[in-house]
């Protein structure tokens, strides 16, 4: 049986984020800016579709991969202090800030790890590295 302090850690880890509003804004903005920057470099490194397009505005990152693959949407969800992902491969997911990473509580996988896995699958290239963006 967990002690009350253990139970509190579990609630804060898997419940609502313990980030302040300002911390959430800073961390989510930094994450989306880094993802945008990295996604913008992929056409220089890979054979992307001519329709490949990355845009970021007002807390919403949109990555149009191709007509066949579809579009990723990654956005801030400030009321919940989360980042939400809509993936054309794995569907919708909600990420919480846990141990300095955006984690999907249902499987414990980080946003960056999932993107790395899916983009490696899309482009058949194991050099794609989103995980390095988690470093602060």
Secondary structure as the mmCIF struct_conf table of DSSP 4:
data_model
#
loop_
_struct_conf.conf_type_id
_struct_conf.id
_struct_conf.beg_label_comp_id
_struct_conf.beg_label_asym_id
_struct_conf.beg_label_seq_id
_struct_conf.end_label_comp_id
_struct_conf.end_label_asym_id
_struct_conf.end_label_seq_id
HELX_RH_AL_P HELX_RH_AL_P1 UNK A 4 UNK A 14
BEND BEND1 UNK A 15 UNK A 16
HELX_RH_AL_P HELX_RH_AL_P2 UNK A 21 UNK A 45
BEND BEND2 UNK A 46 UNK A 46
TURN_TY1_P TURN_TY1_P1 UNK A 50 UNK A 51
STRN STRN1 UNK A 53 UNK A 57
TURN_TY1_P TURN_TY1_P2 UNK A 58 UNK A 59
STRN STRN2 UNK A 60 UNK A 66
TURN_TY1_P TURN_TY1_P3 UNK A 67 UNK A 69
STRN STRN3 UNK A 70 UNK A 77
HELX_RH_3T_P HELX_RH_3T_P1 UNK A 78 UNK A 80
TURN_TY1_P TURN_TY1_P4 UNK A 81 UNK A 81
STRN STRN4 UNK A 82 UNK A 87
TURN_TY1_P TURN_TY1_P5 UNK A 88 UNK A 90
STRN STRN5 UNK A 91 UNK A 98
TURN_TY1_P TURN_TY1_P6 UNK A 99 UNK A 100
STRN STRN6 UNK A 101 UNK A 104
TURN_TY1_P TURN_TY1_P7 UNK A 105 UNK A 107
STRN STRN7 UNK A 110 UNK A 110
HELX_RH_AL_P HELX_RH_AL_P3 UNK A 111 UNK A 123
TURN_TY1_P TURN_TY1_P8 UNK A 124 UNK A 124
TURN_TY1_P TURN_TY1_P9 UNK A 126 UNK A 127
HELX_RH_3T_P HELX_RH_3T_P2 UNK A 131 UNK A 134
#
